Amino acid sequence: MVNHITLTQDLLAWAIAMLPLFFAYRSWSVLFEVSVIPLVWLILDTFLSRQGAMWYIPLVAVVVVLLGHRLKSRIAILVSVICIVGWTAFAVLSNSFGFIEIVFLGITLVWVSVYTLETIRQTNSHCPQKVDLILCSFSGNTGHYVEKFTDTLQENDITVIVHRFHRKEEFAPILDGDTLILAFPVSGWKPPWPLIEYLLRDLPSGKGKPAFILYTSAGGPENAGFIAWTLLALRGYRVIGRLWSTYPLNVPTFRIGPKSLWRFIDSLTPFKKDIEFLITVAKEFSRGEKTGLPLILWPTPLALLGFLLDNRWINRFLYRTYVWRRRCIGCNFCENYCPINRFSSESGIPKAKGTCYLCFGCVNHCPKNAMQMRFLSEYGQPYKSRWPKFIVKK
Ligand SMILES: Cc1cc2nc3c(=O)[nH]c(=O)nc-3n(C[C@H](O)[C@H](O)[C@H](O)COP(=O)(O)O)c2cc1C
């Protein structure tokens, strides 16, 4: 069971470790990503006997690597490697080197190695002149986030061509810029399915072109950045960084309670600090500097859960949309919006067929709140976009 004293010590160690990171990054996204460490500790605390102070070494390694990334220091990587080696030595000498330690050590080593390679590869700075931006945004949050980034690039005389990704079938952009930016909302701890499919099958080969990843989430992006990075790397892009921020939750199911409460919660994000950091990163990106967050942090099983809960087969049966006939005014918004053209009009009332991609556009944007999804939206409230200009209209 949880040992409250060690748990308090762990949280204290984590809070102390966060201080320099917060001053270096001034971004809440870093705080969130590093919070996976106390979570792992908590699990280990609960199910296994404690291994003493050695568990703090990965925390030190992560803090040092993140600081090294922000301060652009290679020495930091060396210190981080020393931490890992020290941790191993400590574990071996104290005779506490079991299976869990090997797994934990393995993950940390992979992380530090990938990060080291990435840092070494990025010695040649690259100043972008013309950027292609693939923007996927279902309720406008990512559109808003990205606009702040592109405004800064344009102020620095960089040409930005925005390619709106909505209907995969209609999406065939000419990507002749010298850099690619990929921007998307997190959907089930991963990028949205249509985008994953596009990246896997149709994105032209990058031939070593640099790419940057931007994404928004309601708070739990987990491995979405890692998955996007892997897919871009598979298509021959050299991913040079990533950044994300918390935005209002656009899943109607969870928006239970009074409207005023949700208006208040929505108004809290995006955090001012995150947007300030985004603009700093955009400036550094324009100068060709290494910026944003390190490419990967912790692979967690939640990405797997995302694939299990949101897939072609489950979506077809579980996430079924239906229309409240009394409310529907036959405006056809849903039909015109659906990224995968699931709706057709039957006597003026939209009827859905086939697999839902769970963008929630038809539910969130319906002017009469007539579109519902069984179990998933009928108990909550739709998310009325704060940035409607980014909503795709046919
Ligand atoms: C089907 C679905 C799944 C989502 N899954 C996650 C998730 O795993 N983690 C998270 O933090 N936010 C999740 N969100 C929330 C969105 O990522 C977030 O609200 C985002 O800012 C929406 O951006 P957009 O307006 O550009 O589409 C999900 C939203 C949808 C519709």
The ligand as an SDF file (V2000), in Angstrom:
LIG
                    3D

 31 33  0  0  0  0  0  0  0  0999 V2000
  -12.6510   12.4250  -29.5260 C   0  0  0  0  0  0  0  0  0  0  0  0
  -11.7890   13.3500  -28.7460 C   0  0  0  0  0  0  0  0  0  0  0  0
  -10.7860   12.8240  -27.9580 C   0  0  0  0  0  0  0  0  0  0  0  0
   -9.9900   13.6650  -27.1910 C   0  0  0  0  0  0  0  0  0  0  0  0
   -8.9850   13.1300  -26.4700 N   0  0  0  0  0  0  0  0  0  0  0  0
   -8.2160   13.9100  -25.7070 C   0  0  0  0  0  0  0  0  0  0  0  0
   -7.1440   13.3440  -24.9670 C   0  0  0  0  0  0  0  0  0  0  0  0
   -6.8400   12.1540  -25.0420 O   0  0  0  0  0  0  0  0  0  0  0  0
   -6.4420   14.1560  -24.1640 N   0  0  0  0  0  0  0  0  0  0  0  0
   -6.7310   15.4920  -24.0520 C   0  0  0  0  0  0  0  0  0  0  0  0
   -6.0840   16.1710  -23.2980 O   0  0  0  0  0  0  0  0  0  0  0  0
   -7.7020   16.0760  -24.7970 N   0  0  0  0  0  0  0  0  0  0  0  0
   -8.4600   15.3140  -25.6160 C   0  0  0  0  0  0  0  0  0  0  0  0
   -9.4520   15.8830  -26.3700 N   0  0  0  0  0  0  0  0  0  0  0  0
   -9.6830   17.3360  -26.2850 C   0  0  0  0  0  0  0  0  0  0  0  0
   -9.0560   18.1060  -27.4360 C   0  0  0  0  0  0  0  0  0  0  0  0
   -7.7580   17.6450  -27.7130 O   0  0  0  0  0  0  0  0  0  0  0  0
   -8.9500   19.5960  -27.1380 C   0  0  0  0  0  0  0  0  0  0  0  0
  -10.1690   20.1120  -26.7260 O   0  0  0  0  0  0  0  0  0  0  0  0
   -8.4060   20.3560  -28.3560 C   0  0  0  0  0  0  0  0  0  0  0  0
   -7.9660   21.6260  -27.9480 O   0  0  0  0  0  0  0  0  0  0  0  0
   -9.4100   20.5210  -29.4690 C   0  0  0  0  0  0  0  0  0  0  0  0
   -8.8000   21.2220  -30.5350 O   0  0  0  0  0  0  0  0  0  0  0  0
   -9.5690   21.7220  -31.8470 P   0  0  0  0  0  0  0  0  0  0  0  0
  -10.5950   22.7400  -31.3940 O   0  0  0  0  0  0  0  0  0  0  0  0
   -8.4920   22.3560  -32.6590 O   0  0  0  0  0  0  0  0  0  0  0  0
  -10.1760   20.5380  -32.5040 O   0  0  0  0  0  0  0  0  0  0  0  0
  -10.2240   15.0780  -27.1910 C   0  0  0  0  0  0  0  0  0  0  0  0
  -11.2290   15.5980  -28.0100 C   0  0  0  0  0  0  0  0  0  0  0  0
  -11.9940   14.7530  -28.7900 C   0  0  0  0  0  0  0  0  0  0  0  0
  -13.0680   15.3330  -29.6560 C   0  0  0  0  0  0  0  0  0  0  0  0
  1  2  1  0
  2  3  1  0
  2 30  2  0
  3  4  2  0
  4  5  1  0
  4 28  1  0
  5  6  2  0
  6  7  1  0
  6 13  1  0
  7  8  2  0
  7  9  1  0
  9 10  1  0
 10 11  2  0
 10 12  1  0
 12 13  2  0
 13 14  1  0
 14 15  1  0
 14 28  1  0
 15 16  1  0
 16 17  1  0
 16 18  1  0
 18 19  1  0
 18 20  1  0
 20 21  1  0
 20 22  1  0
 22 23  1  0
 23 24  1  0
 24 25  2  0
 24 26  1  0
 24 27  1  0
 28 29  2  0
 29 30  1  0
 30 31  1  0
M  END
$$$$
